[in-house]
Amino acid sequence: MKDKRNYNVFFNTHTVSGIVISVGLFVCFFAGAFALFQTNINKWEANAKNKEKLTVDYEKTLTTIKKKGYVMDGRTFFIQMMDNPLPFIMVISRPLRAEKNTNTQKKEQKNYSEAKVEANGPISVKIDPDTYQIVDQYSAESTEYLGTFLYHLHYFDQIPKVGLYISGLVSLFFLFAIITGTIIHWKKIVSNFFTFRLKASIKNLWSDAHVALGIIGLPFQFMYAVTGALFGLVILVLLPSTIVLFGGDQGKLLEYIAPAYKTFDMANETHLERPNINQLIQNARKELHIDDTVLASVNVSNYNDKNAHIMAEFRVKKEGNFYDDAYITYRLRDGKIVEKKMPETHPYKSSVLHTVRKLHFAQFGGYLVKTIYFLLSLITCFVILSGVMLWLEARNNKMYEKKKKFNTAIGAIYLGASMGLFPAIAFFFCITKIIPLDIENRFGLMSNAFFLFWLAYTLYAFISKDFHKINKHALILAGILGIAIPFLNGLQSGLWFWTSLQSNYIDSFFIDISWLLLGVISLITAFSVQRLVSHKDKRKTKNSTSKNRNHQEVIDTPILAMNESISTNN
C-alpha cells in the first residue's frame, strides 16, 4: 500500500509538472535546436563567408574608445573579435563609479557632451576591424539576425525582464519531471525500453513511445535540465553562494567560477608607461603554443592604474579534448606573467560557466556533435508531445466525460502552439529572403510576422480540435516552406546550394541542404502517418456495422420469403 501510494505521488508529480511546462519546454528545445547553429544561420542570412584569419589591433581599439569621449582610467575592458555574421570587434565595460572621477575625467566629460556619450557610463560597442570606427554604439551583440532571434527565443528573452527566469523555472520543473519519471519506470526501465506495442491501444502506443524515447534521451535531457536551470536562475544560485561562501565578495566568486577573469584591486595610482598590448598578446600565443587562427578574449583590468593587469584567454578547438581553454595573465606595468594555464592541463582551473556553456550549446566536436544535439532535441520534443497525447488519451473515458470539451480544447492549444512553431520558423526563414533589405524596421516587421503566423496556427488548432489534422497540417506547411527556403535563397543571393559549397559559402550550403532534407522528411511523414483510431472506437464501429447488417437481414428475410411465395404460386 505504501509503495502504491509513493508510486501515485511520483506519477502525479511527473504528470502535473510535465503538463504545466509542456509548451514552454517544447519552445525551449525546438528553438534551441536551431539556436545550436546560430552563427551558421546568421551567415546564411547575410550571405557571408567564414574568414580563416581575423586579427585585432588592441591599441587602436582602445584609442577608438577614448576618442569617442569615454573615460578610460580605472576601467575594465572586455575585448573580443566576433564573426557573427560579419567580423566586428566587441568592446564591453561596466560603468565607472562616481568616486573614480578626476579632473582629467571632467575634462573628458566635455568631449562626452559633444559626442553624445556618457563618459563614465557603460560601454557596449561594435568596432569595424578594417576602419576601427564604431559601427554600433548601443549594443555589441548582433540582435537583428534570425539565428540570434531563435537563440533569444529559446529562453523567452522576448518576454521583458522575466523571460530568462521563466525559462529557468521551466528547466527546474523539467528536472522534477525527469527524476520522477525515472523513479516511476526504474524497476522496468530495461523491459519498457524494448516494449513498443504498435497494434495496442492508442494510450499504450503513446506510453511506449514516451518511455522508449525518453530513456534514449535521458542523459541528454538531464544535462539540459540542469544547465538550463543554472543559466536561467544563475542569480538565485550565485547570490547565496556569494554571501555564504565568499562573504559577499563578488570578485572572489568570479575568481572561483572563471579563473581567467578574476579581478584585481586598484592601487589608485596612475601609471601610463606599459608594454604594447598587441605584443603581449603575441607573447601569450608563443608562451601557450597557440597559433594565430585561434581568437583571443582579452580582459584589461584597472586600465592606466599601477595595478593594471591584462588577461588573454584562448579556446582551442581540438578534437578529443573537452578542457581546451588556455589563458595567461600579465601585470601590465612590466609585462610579468602572473598566472597561466596551458591547453589540456589543470582542468580544475577551467571556467565553470565556460564548461557548462560548452555542454549546453555543443561547443565541442564541430558539426557532428551539434547535429547529434539537434536530433536529440527533436526526440525530446516528441517525448513532450507524446506525454501530452498520453495525458489526453488517459482522459478519453466516461470518468472525464464532463471535462471532455475542456480537455480537448487544452490539448488543441498545446498541440497548435507546439507544432505551429515548426512552420512558423520555416516561414521566418522564407520571409528573410523575400522582404527587401532597404525597408525601414525590416527585422521588426519580420519578427512580428513570425509571431502572427504562430498565433494564427494556434487559433486554427483551437478551432479545429482535430489532433491528427493539427499535426499533419503543421508538417505539410513546414515541409512546403522548408523546401522553398533554398530556392528563395538562390533567387535572392545567387547562392544556389549546388554551387555555394564550391564558392566556399559553407554556411549557405549547410542551411539550404538541412532545410531541404527537413522539408522532404516532413512531407513524407505527414502523408505516411495514418489517423490513429482507439480500440473503443473500432469496437463501436464494428458493433454498429454488425447491428446494421443484422437489421438489414431482418428486413431482407420477409422480402425474400414473399418473393419465394410468389415464385411458387406462379
N, C-alpha and C positions, 0 to 999 in steps of 0.2 A: 504493500500500500504506500509505504514511504517512497520507494523507488518510482512508483507510478505518479505520485504527487510531484516529485522532483522533475520527472520527465515532462509533466504537463506545464510546470513552471518554466522550464527551459524552452519548451516548444512554443508557448505563448510569447515569451520574451523574444525569441527568434522571429516569430511571425509578425508581432507588432513593430519591432524595431526595423524589420525589413520592409514592411508595407509603408511605414511613415516616411522613410528616406528613399523609396524606390525611384521616383522621378529624378530627384536631386542626384542620387548616386549614379543613375543612368547617364545624366548630363556630364557628371564628373569623368566617367570612364569613356564615354563616346567622344566628347570634345577633347578629352585628354589624349585619346588615341591619335587624333590628328595633331594635337599640340606637340607630340613627340617629334614631329617633322616641321616644327615652327619655322626654322630658318630656311628649310627647303621650300616650303610653301611661299614664304616671303620673296625668295629669289625667283621662284616661278612667276609670281605676280609681277615683279619688277623686271622680268626678263634679264636677270643679272647672272654673271659668271662668278665662280669662286676664284679669287686671286690666290696664287701659290705663295706669294711672299708679301707681307704687309709690315711696314716699318713706322715707328713713331719717333718724332723728334721731341723729347720731353721738355727741353729748354724752350723751344719755340711754342709749345703748348702752354706752358706757364706764362710766357711773355704775352701770349694772346689773351689769357685771362686777366693779366694785370692791366693791359691796355684798355680792356673793356670797362675798367673802373672799379674792380673788386679789390678789397683789402686783402693782402697776401700774408702779412706777418702773423704767425701763430696758427695758421690754418693747417688742416689735414686734408690732403687731396688724394682722391682715388682716380687713377688714370688707366684706361684700358682701350685697346683698339678693338672695335667691333666690326663684324662683317655681316650685318643683318638688316636689310638685304644688300645694302651698299656699304662700302667701308666708311667708317667715321670713328673719330676719337671721342670717347666718353669721358667727361670730367665731372666728378661729383665732390662736393664739400659741404659739410654741415655749417650752419650759421655761426658766426663768432659771438661770443658773449660780450656784453656791454663793457665789462671791466677791462677788456683787452684793447679798448680804443686808445690811441695815442695821437699826438699832434700830426704825425705822418698820415695816420688813418683819416683824420679830419680833413687834411689836405686832399686826400684821395676821394673824400666824400663829395668834394666839389665836382670831380670828374664823374662821380656816380650820377649826380643830378643832371649832368649834361648827357650822359649815356643812357639815362633812364634805367639804371640797375640799382639794386640795394647793395651798397658796398660791403656791408657786414652780414648780409643775408646769405641764404643757402645758394649753392651753385649746382646746377644740373644742366649742362650744355653739351651740344654736339659740335665737333670741330671737323672741318674738311681736311683730310690728311694731305691733300695736294696744295691747297692755298693757305691752310691754317687760319681760315676765317670761321667765325661762329655761324653755323647754319641753322641752329635751333637753340634759342636762349632759355627756353622754358622747360624743356624735357629732354633728357638724354636717352630716352627709350623710343624706339620706332613703334609707336602705338597704332598708327593708321595703316596697318597691313593685316591681311587676312589671317596669316599664321599667328601673329601676336594677338589678334582678336579672339581666336579659338583658345589660345593659351590662357587668356584672361577669363574666358567663358568657363573653362573647366574648374575654376574655383570661384565662380559667381562674382567676379570683380565688377561686372556691370551693375550690380546692386550696390549703391553708395554706402560706404563706411562698414556695413555689416556683412557684405558678401563673403569675404575671406573667413570670417568667424562661422558663418553658416556652413561653409564647406568643411571646416574643421569639425564641427559638430556632426555633420553627415558622416565623415570618416570615423568619428568616435562611435557612433551608432552602428556603423558598418562593422567595426571591430567587435562590438557586442554580438551582432548577428553571426559573425564568423565563429566566435568562441562557442556560443550556444548551439549553433548548427553542428559544429564538430562534436560537442558533448552528446547531442541527440543521436548522431549516427556512429558514434565511436565504436560500439560493440560490433556493428555490422558494416563498418566502413569499407572493408575489402569486398564482401559479398554484394553490397549495394552498388559498388563501383562497376561490377560486372553484370549488373541486372538492368536490362533495358527491354521493357515489355511493349513492343510496338503494337501488338494486337490486343492489348489490355484496355481498360477504361481510360478515358482522357485524363482523369485525375492521376492514375498510375503512370501514364505516359509523361505528364509534366513533372511528376515527382521523381521519376527515374532520370529524366534529363537534368533536372535541377541538382540532384545529388551527384550524378556522374561528372557533369561538367564543373560543378562546384569543387569536387575533390581534385580534378585535374588542375584547376587554377588556385587551389588553396594557398600554397606558399606565396604566390604572386599577389593574391588578394590580401593576405595578412600583411605583407610588406607595404602594400599601398594604403591599407587602413592605418597602419602605424605612422608611416611617413606623412600621409595626408593630414592626419590629426596633428602631427608635430608642426607642419608648416602652417596649418590653419589656426592653431591655438598656441603658436610659439610664444606669444606674450604671456599667456597664462602659465606656460611651462617655465619660462625663464625668470619671470618676476619672483616667484617663491625661491627659486634657486639662487638668485642674486642676493636676496635678503638673508636666507638661512645659511648658505654655504660661503658667500663671499662678502658678507657684511654690508650689502648694498653697493659694493664697488663694481660698476659695470665693466670697467677696464680689466679687472681680474677675470670676470666671466668671459669676456671676449678673448682674452689670452688662452683660456681653457678650451673653448669651443672652436677657435680659429687662431692657432698659434702664429700664423704668418701676419696677422693684423692686430697684434697686441699694441696697446697704447703706451706712450712714454710721457712722463711728467715734464712740463716745461721748466726751463731754467730761468725764464723771464729775463733773458739777456740776449740782445740782438747779436747775431753772428752771420755776416754776409759772405765771408770767404769760405768756399767749399769746392769740392771736385765737381767736374761736369757730370750731370746726371746721366746723360747718354753713355758716357764712358763707363760709369758704374754698372749700368745695365749690361754692357758688353762684357765687362769683367765677370759679372754674375753668370753669364752664359758659359764663359770659359771655366769658371770655378765649378759649375754644376754639370758641365758637359751637355749643354743644351744647344741645339742648332738654331739658326736664325728663323726657321719656319714656325717655331713654337711661339705663340703670342704671350706676352708678359702682362700680368696685372700688377700695377705699381701703386704703392701707398706711400705718400710723402707725409710724414708726421711732424708737426711743430715747425712748419716752414719758416726759415730765417731766424730760428732760435738756436741757441748754443747746443741744446739737447735735441736737435732735429735728427730724425732717422729716415731712412728710405728702405722699404721692403719690396722685393720683387718676387712674385710667385709665378711659377710655370706649371702648366698642366700638360704633361707629356702623354700623348695618345699612343700608348704602346699595347699591343695585343698580349693578353695573358697576364697583364699587371693591373690590378684594381687600384692600388695605392700609388698612383703615378704622379702625384703632386710633389714639387720641389720648390723650396724658397730659400731666400738669403736676405739677411738684414744688415745694412751698413749704417754706421754712425756718420752722419752727413758732413760734419765739420772736418773730418780727416780721412773718411773712406775706410775706416776699420771695420772688419767683419765682426758682428755681434753674435749672430746665430745663423746656422744654415741647416738645411735638410736636403740630402741627395735623393734623387728618384729611387724608388724601390727599397728605401731604408726607413727605419723607425716609423712604422705605420701608426703607432700610437700618437705620433706628433701631427698626424694629418688632421685637417679641419673636420670637425664633426658634421657641420652643416654642409660642407662640400661633399662628404661621403654620403650623407643622406640624399643630397640633391642628385648625385650620380646614380644612386639606386632608383630614385623616383622618376627621373627623366631618361633613363637608359643611356647615360653619357659615358658609355664604355662599350667596346666591341663593334662600333660602327653600325652600318645599315642592317646587318643580320640581327643583332640584339634588338634594335628598335622595331624591326619587323615582327620578331617574336613577341615583344611587348604589345605591339599593335594587335596581333591575333589574340593574345591572352586578354586584352581589354575588350575585344568584341565577344569573346567567350563569356567574360564576366557580365557583359550587357545581356547576353542570352540567359545567363543564370538569374539575373534580376527580373527579366520579363517572364521567365518560366515560373519564378516564385509568385509573381502577381497572378499569372494564369492559374497556378495551383490554388491560390487563395480564392479566386473567383469560382473555380470548379468545385471546391470544397463546399461552397455556399449555394451550389446549384441543386438544392433539395427542398423538401417541404418545410423543414425546420426554419429556413430563411425565406419562405415564400413572401412574407410581408415586406422584407427588405430587398426583394429581388430587383426592383426598378432602381433603387438607390445603389446597390452593389454593381449593377450593370453600368449605370452612369459613371460611377467612380472608376470602374475598370476601363471604360471607353476613354475617359480623360487621361488616365495613366498611360494607356497604350498610345493614344494620339500624341501626347506630349513627348513620349519617349521615341516612338517610331517616326514621328514627324520631324525629329531633329536630323535624321539622315538625309531626306530630300531637301531640307532647309539648308544644310551645309553645302550640298551639291548645287543648289540654287545660288548660294553666295559665290561659289567658285565661278559659276556661269556669268553672273552679272558683273563680276570683277573684270571680265574680258569684254563685256558688252558696253558698259557705261563709259562714255568718253572721259579722258583724263583731265580735261580743262574745265569740267563742271565744278562750280563752287560747292563746297562742303560735300564732296563726292563720297567720301568714306562714311559720313553720317547718313547719307541717303541709302547707301548700300546696307549698312547695319540695320537701319530701320526697316528696309525691305525684307531682310532676313528674319527679323522678329515678327513682322506681319505675316510672312509665309508660314512660319512656325505656328503662330496663333491660329491662322486660318485652318491649318490641318488639324489642330487640336479641336477646333469648333466642328469641323467636318466629322471627326471621330465621335464627338459627343452627340451630334445629330444622328449619325449612322447607327451607332451602338452595335455594329456587326464586327466582332473581333477579327474574323477572317478577312473581311474586306479592308479593315484598318491596316492590318499588317501587309496584305497583298498590295494595296494601292500605294503604300509608302515605299515598298520595294520597287514597284513599277516606275513611280516618279523618280526615285533615286537612280534607278538603272538608266532611264532615258537621259536624265540630266547628266549623269556620270559619263555616259558615252559621248555626250555633246561637248564636254569640257575640253578634251584635247583638240577637237576640231575648231572650237571657238578660239582657243589659244593660238592655233596655227593661223587662223584668219586675222587675229588681232596683231600678233607679233611676227608672223612669218616663221616661227619656230615649230615646224611640224615634227612630230615625235620620231619620224623615220630619218630625219636629218639632224635633229638637235644634239644627239649624242656625238655625232661626228664633228659638230661645231664646238664641242666642249661645254654645251649647256646641259650639264649633268642633271641639275635640279629640275629643269623644264622637262627633260625626258622622263625622269623618275616619277614626277607627279602626274604627267599625262598617262603614262603606262599604268600606273596604280589605279587611276580613276577608270581607265578603260576596262581593266580587269574587274574592279568593283562593280562597274555598271553591268557588265555581262553576267557576272555571278548573281547579282541582284535580280536581273530579269529571269535567268534560268530558275532561280529559287522561287520567284513569285509565280511562275507558270507551272512549276513542277509539284508544289505542295498542294495537296487536296484538303478540302474542308474537313475538319475533324468532327465526327458525329459520335456522341456518347452512346454507350450500350443501352441506356434508358430510352433514348430517342429511337435507337434501332429497334428495340423491342416494341415500342409504341407503334412505330411504322409497320413492323411485321404483324403485330396484332390487328392493327387497323386494316391492313391488306387482307389478312385471314378472315376477319369479320365481313369485309366486303365480298370476298369470294363465297363465303357461306351464305350470305344474304342473297347473292346472285343465284347460287344453286337452289335456294328455297323458291325463288321466283321462277327459275327455269324449269323446275320439276313439274308443276301442274301444267305448264305450257306444253312441255314435251308429251305428257300423258294425254292431253287433249288432242295433240296432233296425231298421236298413235291411234286414238279412238276414231278420229275422223277418217284416217287412212284405212282402218279395219272395216268400217261401215261401207266405205266405198268399194 
